[in-house]
């Protein structure tokens, strides 16, 4: 009777395979997760060329490396390294471990006889072996550690082999089951070492399984679940989002938003314990001096009224960062540069809250707070401070003392070269090299200027109530100080709908890979759409890379409310710069889709286009949406469907056709008469006409020639 015997791999043949499989199931997915190409914009964008290095470059780079280590997740890297080490060890054990293969029972091999031997030769050979190995004829050899049982087993095996080749019934068992005794039991090695299940170790095995299934697995699942519920989609702690929500007010500007961001729980993590109090007085002393003009009286009072030491220090560090204040302490300066990226992430949460409320002032304040944090410029600071080596002293030399308004980078770059240089280069100002670096960076800033903005409905000539409207913005990147800017090609300002049979593109269910453009000769051709990413923001004081984003939204200025939520653009369809770094001035197409108002009339909006990375590059313009009565759209469509025939074009084709038919009928009648009489039909003669009629007859002769040819064709 057959049976199955399970053993515990005493030779260690299968255990390495088991561990190798488990290690591979964990290591390979983690390896892919670590090595797969990053889809984050910050890892794929080019950079603005500049040799400027801030004074605290080492501290800023240290914070960048710290963030990268946190993002790379050192625990995963360590797990992958350990996993590959275990896999290598298991492969080594597989190679060096001697494997015992199951032996196939072979009667010819047991008898030591050729497979071509016949039954007579087999019987003769068996008798010879019986005389040698019969237990009565042989004695155990002590030198070989032989016993009587071993000799008996050997002779029994010889007898089985002999009968398997000579006895019909036993031979059938051998042929069918591979053994003369019929179906045999077999052994399966379980890939676990025997000591795990040996007697006395059962309680330890249960303890291990209890720890794995009852403690470790619930802990891992709970930690994963808690981690997913702990953060918002902006990757901000839920507790921080709640704190910021409680700080929200309709009248918040940049200064108030910075104060609200200091309530984030993330600051308590980096300022835990004695760090909250350590150096706080020194930071406040540096930023609350009378010379610190970057702080408004309201911002000063807000800072002084805070009781929570960790929040107070976080806010003080943020103001020190925005004012570019040197704290004369390496540790405090490091904390200052660590706080800025955290505030930038928290500002994304504040932006989401402001958009949910829809009040215009906090929304604009949120986008501008991002600009100030990225460029390390205070709310009262000049946009010129974005340029390398520019300080408040140099800005004052350019704008004038006690200037009521600040210069933008564009305004500065439109000044004559000699005037710019005279204001910025000199003793106590910039050197020629520093000035050249500042101008070079200014000429690389992605300043997006709107050429045209209009509303449309795809496939329609008018916009009707509640229809799906597109706001199409045609714009060009014109860096400050650009010269020889070409005029805009009017054909590039048109927006051509996709093909009528491309329903996916018409309904916006897919991103188009090609677009239709009109050439100068009026022809429409397909053009491939590229995905071009602008350079990373030039932000030397921010301890992280940031890819610029452009936000376009519509606002109702009268009510101070947002009308259409922002659409964010991070890539563009045409190159911004050529291979040599010169601007291309290509017309970029930006589209945002929304539903038209349900009423007929004119609706005036303010279109805001803001870049979240640079100060002074914002665009604001009035734009009117005209919504027509649906009856007008139906009338226009009916006019397009019904096309009236033009008599001047129709009848010139009709008369030759009628004349052709009459000529054919006349020719057929003549042929029938010829068949009856046997004579050809008489040729018609024409009367003599005057000269004016002769001119007409010339045409008639041509028609006759055509008639003759027609008759010939019919005869054929």
NORPEGI-V590449 format. One record per residue. N is the residue number from 1. RES is the residue in one letter. OMEGA is omega in degrees with one decimal (NA if undefined). NEAR is the number of other ideal C-beta (glycine too) atoms within 8 Angstrom. D_LAST is the distance of its C-alpha to the last C-alpha in Angstrom with 2 decimals. Layout:
n=[N,N]
res=[RES,RES]
omega=[OMEGA,OMEGA]
near=[NEAR,NEAR]
d_last=[D_LAST,D_LAST]
This chain:
n=[1,2,3,4,5,6,7,8,9,10,11,12,13,14,15,16,17,18,19,20,21,22,23,24,25,26,27,28,29,30,31,32,33,34,35,36,37,38,39,40,41,42,43,44,45,46,47,48,49,50,51,52,53,54,55,56,57,58,59,60,61,62,63,64,65,66,67,68,69,70,71,72,73,74,75,76,77,78,79,80,81,82,83,84,85,86,87,88,89,90,91,92,93,94,95,96,97,98,99,100,101,102,103,104,105,106,107,108,109,110,111,112,113,114,115,116,117,118,119,120,121,122,123,124,125,126,127,128,129,130,131,132,133,134,135,136,137,138,139,140,141,142,143,144,145,146,147,148,149,150,151,152,153,154,155,156,157,158,159,160,161,162,163,164,165,166,167,168,169,170,171,172,173,174,175,176,177,178,179,180,181,182,183,184,185,186,187,188,189,190,191,192,193,194,195,196,197,198,199,200,201,202,203,204,205,206,207,208,209,210,211,212,213,214,215,216,217,218,219,220,221,222,223,224,225,226,227,228,229,230,231,232,233,234,235,236,237,238,239,240,241,242,243,244,245,246,247,248,249,250,251,252,253,254,255,256,257,258,259,260,261,262,263,264,265,266,267,268,269,270,271,272,273,274,275,276,277,278,279,280,281,282,283,284,285,286,287,288,289,290,291,292,293,294,295,296,297,298,299,300,301,302,303,304,305,306,307,308,309,310,311,312,313,314,315,316,317,318,319,320,321,322,323,324,325,326,327,328,329,330,331,332,333,334,335,336,337,338,339,340,341,342,343,344,345,346,347,348,349,350,351,352,353,354,355,356,357,358,359,360,361,362,363,364,365,366,367,368,369,370,371,372,373,374,375,376,377,378,379,380,381,382,383,384,385,386,387,388,389,390,391,392,393,394,395,396,397,398,399,400,401,402,403,404,405,406,407,408,409,410,411,412,413,414,415,416,417,418,419,420,421,422,423,424,425,426,427,428,429,430,431,432,433,434,435,436,437,438,439,440,441,442,443,444,445,446,447,448,449,450,451,452,453,454,455,456,457,458,459,460,461,462,463,464,465,466,467,468,469,470,471,472,473,474,475,476,477,478,479,480,481,482,483,484,485,486,487,488,489,490,491,492,493,494,495,496,497,498,499,500,501,502,503,504,505,506,507,508,509,510,511,512,513,514,515,516,517,518,519,520,521,522,523,524,525,526,527,528,529,530,531,532,533,534,535,536,537,538,539,540,541,542,543,544,545,546,547,548,549,550,551,552,553,554,555,556,557,558,559,560,561,562,563,564,565,566,567,568,569,570,571,572,573,574,575,576,577,578,579,580,581,582,583,584,585,586,587,588,589,590,591,592,593,594,595,596,597,598,599,600,601,602,603,604,605,606,607,608,609,610,611,612,613,614,615,616,617,618,619,620,621,622,623,624,625,626,627,628,629,630,631,632,633,634,635,636,637,638,639,640,641,642,643,644,645,646,647,648,649,650,651,652,653,654,655,656,657,658,659,660,661,662,663,664,665,666,667,668,669,670,671,672,673,674,675,676,677,678,679,680,681,682,683,684,685,686,687,688,689,690,691,692,693,694,695,696,697,698,699,700,701,702,703,704,705,706,707,708,709,710,711,712,713,714,715,716]
res=[X,X,X,X,X,X,X,X,X,X,X,X,X,X,X,X,X,X,X,X,X,X,X,X,X,X,X,X,X,X,X,X,X,X,X,X,X,X,X,X,X,X,X,X,X,X,X,X,X,X,X,X,X,X,X,X,X,X,X,X,X,X,X,X,X,X,X,X,X,X,X,X,X,X,X,X,X,X,X,X,X,X,X,X,X,X,X,X,X,X,X,X,X,X,X,X,X,X,X,X,X,X,X,X,X,X,X,X,X,X,X,X,X,X,X,X,X,X,X,X,X,X,X,X,X,X,X,X,X,X,X,X,X,X,X,X,X,X,X,X,X,X,X,X,X,X,X,X,X,X,X,X,X,X,X,X,X,X,X,X,X,X,X,X,X,X,X,X,X,X,X,X,X,X,X,X,X,X,X,X,X,X,X,X,X,X,X,X,X,X,X,X,X,X,X,X,X,X,X,X,X,X,X,X,X,X,X,X,X,X,X,X,X,X,X,X,X,X,X,X,X,X,X,X,X,X,X,X,X,X,X,X,X,X,X,X,X,X,X,X,X,X,X,X,X,X,X,X,X,X,X,X,X,X,X,X,X,X,X,X,X,X,X,X,X,X,X,X,X,X,X,X,X,X,X,X,X,X,X,X,X,X,X,X,X,X,X,X,X,X,X,X,X,X,X,X,X,X,X,X,X,X,X,X,X,X,X,X,X,X,X,X,X,X,X,X,X,X,X,X,X,X,X,X,X,X,X,X,X,X,X,X,X,X,X,X,X,X,X,X,X,X,X,X,X,X,X,X,X,X,X,X,X,X,X,X,X,X,X,X,X,X,X,X,X,X,X,X,X,X,X,X,X,X,X,X,X,X,X,X,X,X,X,X,X,X,X,X,X,X,X,X,X,X,X,X,X,X,X,X,X,X,X,X,X,X,X,X,X,X,X,X,X,X,X,X,X,X,X,X,X,X,X,X,X,X,X,X,X,X,X,X,X,X,X,X,X,X,X,X,X,X,X,X,X,X,X,X,X,X,X,X,X,X,X,X,X,X,X,X,X,X,X,X,X,X,X,X,X,X,X,X,X,X,X,X,X,X,X,X,X,X,X,X,X,X,X,X,X,X,X,X,X,X,X,X,X,X,X,X,X,X,X,X,X,X,X,X,X,X,X,X,X,X,X,X,X,X,X,X,X,X,X,X,X,X,X,X,X,X,X,X,X,X,X,X,X,X,X,X,X,X,X,X,X,X,X,X,X,X,X,X,X,X,X,X,X,X,X,X,X,X,X,X,X,X,X,X,X,X,X,X,X,X,X,X,X,X,X,X,X,X,X,X,X,X,X,X,X,X,X,X,X,X,X,X,X,X,X,X,X,X,X,X,X,X,X,X,X,X,X,X,X,X,X,X,X,X,X,X,X,X,X,X,X,X,X,X,X,X,X,X,X,X,X,X,X,X,X,X,X,X,X,X,X,X,X,X,X,X,X,X,X,X,X,X,X,X,X,X,X,X,X,X,X,X,X,X,X,X,X,X,X,X,X,X,X,X,X,X,X,X,X,X,X,X,X,X,X,X,X,X,X,X,X,X,X,X,X,X,X,X,X,X,X,X,X,X,X,X,X,X,X,X,X,X]
omega=[-176.3,176.8,179.2,-177.7,177.9,175.6,-171.1,169.0,-177.4,179.7,179.1,-178.4,-171.8,-177.5,177.7,177.9,180.0,-179.8,178.9,179.1,179.4,-179.7,178.8,179.3,179.3,-170.5,-174.9,176.3,178.1,178.1,178.2,-180.0,-178.8,-172.8,-177.4,-178.6,-179.7,177.7,179.5,-176.5,-176.9,-178.0,-175.7,-173.8,172.7,-178.4,173.1,-176.9,179.6,176.7,-179.0,177.0,179.4,-177.6,-178.7,-176.9,-178.4,178.7,179.8,178.5,178.2,177.5,176.4,179.0,178.6,177.9,178.9,178.0,179.2,-179.3,-179.9,175.6,-176.2,-179.2,179.5,179.0,178.9,178.9,179.2,179.8,178.7,-180.0,179.1,176.6,178.1,179.8,178.2,178.8,179.8,177.7,177.1,179.2,179.1,-177.4,-172.7,-177.8,178.5,-178.0,178.0,180.0,178.1,-176.0,179.7,-179.3,-175.7,-177.9,179.5,179.1,-179.8,-179.8,-178.3,-175.8,-179.1,179.9,179.6,-178.0,178.0,-174.5,-179.9,179.5,179.3,180.0,-180.0,-179.4,179.6,179.3,179.0,178.8,179.7,178.4,-177.7,-168.9,177.2,-177.3,179.2,-176.1,-173.3,178.7,179.2,178.7,-179.1,-179.1,179.7,-179.6,179.7,176.7,178.1,-179.5,179.4,178.9,177.7,-179.7,179.9,-178.7,176.6,179.9,177.4,-179.7,178.2,179.8,179.7,-179.1,178.3,-179.5,-175.7,-179.3,-173.1,-177.5,179.9,178.3,177.8,176.3,-179.2,-178.9,-175.1,-173.2,-179.3,-179.5,-178.0,-179.8,-179.8,-176.7,-174.4,172.4,178.3,-173.4,177.4,179.5,177.2,-173.1,174.4,176.7,-173.0,-175.1,-178.7,-175.3,178.8,-174.9,179.6,-179.6,-177.3,-178.1,178.4,176.9,178.1,179.4,179.0,179.2,177.4,178.1,-179.2,-173.6,-175.7,-176.9,-173.1,-178.5,176.0,179.3,-179.2,-180.0,179.7,179.0,178.0,-178.5,179.1,178.5,178.9,-179.4,-175.3,-175.1,173.3,179.5,174.5,-178.9,176.7,178.1,179.5,178.3,178.0,178.2,177.2,177.7,-179.8,178.4,179.6,178.9,-174.2,172.6,-176.3,-175.2,-177.0,171.0,-173.9,-178.9,178.3,178.9,177.2,177.4,179.0,-179.1,-178.7,179.0,-178.8,179.6,179.4,178.8,178.0,178.8,-179.1,179.3,-178.1,175.8,-175.3,179.9,-178.3,-178.3,-175.0,175.8,-177.6,-179.4,-179.5,179.1,-178.9,179.0,-178.4,-173.9,-177.8,176.7,-179.1,-179.5,-177.8,-177.5,-178.0,179.1,175.7,177.6,179.3,179.4,176.9,-178.1,178.7,179.6,-177.1,-175.9,-178.8,179.1,-179.4,-174.2,-178.9,178.1,-179.6,178.8,178.2,179.6,178.2,178.1,178.7,178.6,175.7,177.7,-178.1,178.4,-178.2,-178.1,175.2,-175.8,177.6,178.7,-175.3,-179.9,-179.7,177.1,176.2,177.1,178.4,-179.5,176.0,-176.5,-173.9,178.1,177.4,178.6,179.1,176.7,178.3,179.8,175.2,176.5,177.5,178.7,178.5,178.5,-179.7,178.4,178.8,177.7,175.7,178.4,-170.2,-174.6,177.7,179.3,177.3,178.5,180.0,179.3,-179.3,173.9,175.9,178.5,-177.9,-179.9,-178.7,-176.7,-178.7,178.6,-178.7,179.2,179.4,-175.6,-179.4,174.2,179.0,178.8,175.4,-176.4,-179.4,175.8,-179.4,178.8,176.8,179.3,179.2,177.8,179.0,177.7,-179.3,-174.2,-175.7,-178.1,179.3,178.3,-177.8,179.1,-177.4,173.2,166.7,178.0,179.0,-179.1,178.7,-176.6,176.1,176.9,176.0,-176.9,-178.3,179.7,178.0,-176.7,-178.2,-178.9,-172.0,-176.2,178.4,-179.3,-178.8,179.4,-177.7,169.7,179.1,-179.6,178.4,178.1,179.8,178.1,-179.8,179.6,179.3,178.3,179.4,-178.8,176.6,-179.0,-177.3,179.8,-176.3,-178.9,-177.5,175.2,-177.2,175.9,-177.4,177.9,177.1,170.5,-176.1,177.0,-178.3,178.6,-179.8,178.2,-178.2,-179.0,175.9,177.0,-179.0,-172.3,172.3,167.5,-178.6,179.4,174.8,-174.6,178.3,172.9,179.3,-178.6,178.0,179.1,179.9,177.6,179.4,178.4,-178.0,176.9,-179.0,173.7,-175.8,179.6,179.6,179.3,176.3,177.3,-175.6,-179.3,173.3,177.0,-177.8,-178.8,178.0,-174.3,-179.1,179.5,179.8,-178.2,178.8,-178.6,177.8,176.1,-175.4,175.7,178.1,175.5,179.6,179.7,-178.8,178.6,-177.9,-179.9,177.3,179.6,178.4,-178.0,176.6,178.9,-178.3,178.5,177.6,174.5,-175.3,180.0,178.1,179.8,174.5,-179.8,175.1,-175.6,-173.7,-177.8,-179.0,-175.2,173.3,175.9,-179.7,176.4,-176.6,176.8,177.6,-178.8,177.5,176.4,179.7,-177.7,172.7,-173.6,-177.7,-179.0,-178.2,-177.0,173.1,-179.5,179.1,-177.4,-176.8,167.0,-174.7,-179.3,179.9,178.2,-176.9,-170.6,178.8,-178.4,177.0,-178.6,177.4,-175.8,179.7,177.4,178.8,-179.2,-178.8,-178.7,177.5,175.9,178.8,179.8,178.1,-177.3,172.1,-172.1,179.0,-178.2,-179.7,176.2,-177.9,-178.5,174.9,177.7,178.1,-178.0,-178.4,178.9,169.3,177.9,177.8,173.9,-174.9,170.6,-173.9,-171.4,-174.8,176.4,173.4,179.4,-177.7,177.7,177.4,179.5,177.4,-179.8,-174.5,175.9,-179.8,-179.7,-176.6,175.5,178.0,179.6,178.7,177.8,179.0,179.8,178.5,179.3,179.2,177.7,179.2,-176.7,-176.8,179.0,-179.0,177.6,179.7,-177.3,-179.1,179.6,-172.2,-172.3,175.4,176.0,-176.5,-175.1,176.1,179.1,178.7,-179.8,178.9,-179.5,179.1,179.7,179.3,179.0,178.8,179.5,179.4,179.0,178.9,-179.9,178.7,178.2,179.3,178.7,-178.1,-172.4,-176.3,178.8,177.2,179.9,-179.2,178.6,-179.5,177.1,-177.6,175.3,178.7,-179.2,175.6,-173.4,-179.4,179.0,177.7,178.3,176.9,-179.2,176.5,175.4,179.3,177.5,177.8,177.4,178.0,178.3,177.1,178.5,-179.6,178.4,179.5,178.8,179.7,179.6,-179.0,178.4,178.3,NA]
near=[3,6,5,8,8,7,10,11,14,6,9,10,9,10,11,12,10,10,10,12,8,8,12,10,8,10,13,8,8,12,9,8,8,10,5,6,3,6,4,6,8,10,7,8,12,5,6,9,6,10,4,9,5,8,4,9,9,6,11,14,8,9,14,11,8,9,11,8,8,7,6,9,7,7,6,11,10,8,11,12,8,8,13,9,8,10,12,8,8,13,10,8,10,10,6,5,10,4,6,6,4,5,4,5,7,6,13,10,6,11,14,6,9,5,5,3,8,5,7,6,9,14,10,8,12,11,8,8,11,11,7,8,10,9,8,4,8,9,3,9,6,6,4,5,5,8,7,7,6,9,13,9,8,9,12,8,9,14,8,13,13,13,11,13,11,9,7,5,6,11,13,8,13,12,5,7,8,7,10,12,6,8,6,9,7,7,8,8,10,9,8,10,8,10,6,9,9,7,4,4,10,8,6,7,10,8,8,8,8,9,9,9,8,7,9,8,9,8,8,8,8,8,8,8,8,8,8,7,7,7,10,10,4,9,6,14,11,10,7,14,13,8,11,16,8,7,9,12,7,7,6,11,9,10,11,13,15,17,12,12,14,14,10,15,9,12,14,10,7,11,11,8,4,5,10,12,7,6,11,12,6,11,14,10,8,13,13,9,7,3,4,11,5,10,12,8,5,8,12,10,8,12,15,6,6,10,5,6,9,11,12,13,16,13,14,13,13,14,16,13,15,15,12,8,10,8,12,5,8,6,7,12,12,11,13,12,14,12,14,15,12,12,14,14,12,14,14,10,14,16,12,10,12,13,11,6,9,8,11,12,11,15,14,10,14,13,12,12,14,13,15,16,14,14,14,12,12,10,12,6,13,10,13,15,13,12,10,10,11,10,7,8,8,13,14,10,9,11,10,6,4,4,8,3,3,10,11,11,17,10,8,13,12,7,9,5,6,6,8,12,9,8,8,13,9,7,3,4,9,11,6,7,6,10,13,8,13,14,11,10,14,14,11,13,14,13,11,13,9,11,9,7,10,7,11,10,13,9,6,10,4,9,13,13,10,7,10,9,13,12,16,12,14,14,12,11,15,9,12,12,9,10,4,4,6,5,3,9,7,6,9,9,10,7,8,8,8,10,6,7,4,8,7,7,11,11,6,6,6,6,3,8,5,8,11,12,10,9,9,4,4,5,6,7,7,6,8,6,9,7,6,10,11,10,12,12,12,11,10,11,11,15,10,10,9,12,12,14,10,13,13,13,13,13,11,12,7,4,5,8,9,13,8,9,6,7,9,7,10,9,7,9,10,10,8,12,8,8,3,4,7,6,10,10,9,9,12,12,10,12,8,10,8,9,6,14,9,5,6,6,7,7,9,8,13,12,15,13,14,12,13,11,12,15,11,8,13,8,11,7,8,7,13,8,13,9,13,10,7,8,6,9,13,8,8,10,8,8,7,6,6,6,4,4,6,6,6,6,7,9,7,8,8,8,8,8,8,8,9,10,8,8,11,10,8,9,12,9,8,10,11,8,9,11,7,6,6,5,5,4,8,4,4,4,4,6,4,3,9,5,5,7,8,9,8,9,10,8,8,8,8,8,9,8,8,10,11,8,8,12,10,8,7,10,6,4]
d_last=[99.30,97.04,97.83,96.76,99.26,98.78,100.76,101.08,99.77,103.14,101.57,99.63,96.25,94.23,96.06,94.45,90.97,91.94,93.28,90.34,87.89,89.87,90.24,86.51,85.62,87.73,87.24,83.48,82.55,85.28,84.02,80.49,81.97,83.92,81.24,78.09,76.72,78.24,75.98,78.57,77.47,80.74,79.91,76.48,76.83,77.58,80.82,81.83,83.29,86.99,90.20,92.41,94.92,97.27,100.99,100.90,97.90,99.74,100.52,96.96,95.51,98.05,96.90,93.25,94.14,96.11,93.15,90.87,93.36,93.43,89.65,89.31,91.66,94.13,94.80,91.25,91.41,94.73,93.32,90.39,92.76,95.05,92.11,90.86,94.44,94.84,91.49,92.53,95.84,94.19,91.80,94.85,96.59,93.56,93.53,97.26,97.95,98.09,95.82,96.88,93.90,94.35,95.29,93.34,95.61,95.01,97.20,96.38,97.53,100.66,101.62,100.59,98.60,95.22,92.30,91.68,95.16,95.38,97.71,100.49,100.49,100.46,103.49,105.35,104.70,105.78,109.07,109.77,109.18,111.40,114.27,113.86,112.98,114.70,117.13,119.96,119.22,118.82,120.88,119.75,119.76,121.55,120.03,116.56,117.79,116.83,118.11,118.36,115.58,113.26,113.98,113.41,110.08,108.95,109.79,108.12,104.96,105.09,105.55,102.57,100.40,101.55,100.94,97.52,96.52,98.38,98.91,95.80,96.43,97.38,94.46,92.07,93.61,93.12,89.47,88.69,90.85,91.66,95.38,97.56,99.16,95.85,94.42,96.34,97.19,95.73,96.84,94.91,96.23,96.18,95.62,98.99,102.23,104.87,107.50,105.54,106.11,109.29,112.29,114.03,111.07,109.37,110.93,109.67,106.14,106.34,107.66,104.76,102.17,103.95,103.86,100.17,98.93,101.61,102.23,99.72,96.49,97.53,98.66,95.32,93.30,95.67,95.60,91.79,91.66,94.37,92.58,89.34,91.26,93.52,90.90,88.44,84.81,85.98,88.21,91.32,94.20,94.05,97.67,96.77,93.95,96.47,98.96,96.38,95.27,98.86,99.05,95.96,96.50,94.18,95.89,95.78,94.86,94.71,98.48,98.78,95.86,97.53,100.66,98.70,97.15,100.64,101.13,98.79,100.33,98.84,101.50,104.23,102.91,103.16,106.42,108.13,111.88,113.87,110.77,110.59,113.97,113.99,113.34,112.49,115.28,114.22,110.61,111.70,114.12,111.37,108.84,111.26,112.82,112.78,110.49,107.77,105.72,102.71,104.45,104.59,107.80,106.03,104.84,108.37,109.88,107.35,108.25,111.98,111.75,110.17,112.64,110.51,111.30,108.06,105.91,108.09,107.77,104.00,103.67,106.01,103.98,100.74,102.29,103.62,100.11,98.50,101.26,101.06,104.80,106.43,108.82,110.81,110.58,108.09,108.11,107.62,104.85,103.12,103.40,102.03,98.83,98.57,98.78,95.85,92.98,94.55,94.61,90.96,90.02,92.24,90.54,87.26,89.08,90.48,86.99,85.69,88.64,88.10,84.40,85.39,87.70,85.19,87.79,86.50,89.71,90.31,86.63,86.64,90.06,88.82,85.97,88.34,90.98,88.49,88.03,91.80,92.41,89.73,90.92,94.66,95.11,97.39,96.18,98.09,96.79,94.40,90.82,91.76,93.85,90.63,90.51,92.40,96.00,96.06,99.33,100.72,102.61,99.46,97.65,100.59,100.36,96.71,96.92,100.40,103.58,103.53,99.85,98.68,95.17,93.76,91.17,87.96,86.63,83.75,86.24,88.34,85.37,84.25,87.58,87.65,88.35,91.63,92.87,91.96,93.74,96.82,97.23,96.81,98.02,101.69,105.12,105.29,101.52,98.64,98.33,95.32,93.98,94.48,92.79,89.78,89.50,89.69,87.00,84.76,85.03,84.39,81.16,79.95,80.65,77.50,77.67,74.73,73.93,71.72,68.87,67.40,67.97,65.96,65.17,61.77,60.17,57.18,53.96,55.74,56.38,59.78,62.73,63.78,67.09,67.69,64.42,64.36,64.96,64.69,67.02,65.20,67.49,66.15,68.94,69.72,72.53,74.45,77.70,80.72,81.06,77.37,76.30,72.96,71.44,67.77,66.47,64.64,60.86,59.92,56.84,59.22,61.06,58.08,57.80,54.32,54.00,52.66,49.17,48.84,48.13,51.28,53.63,56.48,56.66,56.32,59.16,61.29,61.46,60.83,61.53,58.38,57.69,55.22,55.01,52.38,53.23,51.62,51.13,51.70,47.98,47.91,46.20,47.86,48.51,50.53,53.95,56.27,59.59,62.64,66.10,68.64,72.33,74.73,77.88,80.93,83.34,85.80,88.89,91.58,94.30,92.41,93.16,89.63,86.08,84.02,80.32,79.74,78.20,76.81,77.33,75.44,76.54,76.63,79.94,81.25,83.78,85.41,86.33,86.85,84.60,81.66,78.45,76.00,77.39,76.91,73.91,74.94,72.87,73.88,70.70,68.02,64.36,64.68,67.23,70.39,71.37,69.62,70.75,73.45,74.88,73.57,72.27,68.50,68.64,65.64,64.93,65.83,64.51,67.03,66.17,68.36,67.24,69.25,69.00,69.00,71.83,71.35,72.00,69.97,71.40,72.15,74.09,75.71,76.60,78.26,76.22,78.57,77.36,80.19,80.47,83.15,84.26,84.98,87.00,85.57,81.86,81.32,78.90,79.34,77.10,76.41,73.03,71.84,69.67,67.92,67.12,64.85,64.53,61.92,60.45,59.49,57.69,55.79,54.82,53.55,51.51,49.99,49.05,47.28,45.37,44.22,42.02,41.45,37.95,38.08,36.58,36.15,33.94,32.17,31.04,29.33,26.75,26.74,26.04,22.83,21.54,22.57,21.09,17.68,17.91,19.13,16.38,13.71,16.01,16.50,12.87,12.71,16.07,15.09,12.38,15.11,17.62,15.75,15.67,19.38,20.68,18.52,18.66,16.24,17.32,20.20,19.89,22.21,25.21,27.12,30.93,33.08,34.39,37.23,37.01,36.94,34.00,32.25,32.41,30.66,28.08,27.28,26.01,24.27,22.53,21.33,20.05,18.34,16.67,15.43,14.30,12.43,10.64,9.95,8.60,6.24,5.17,5.31,3.73,0.00]
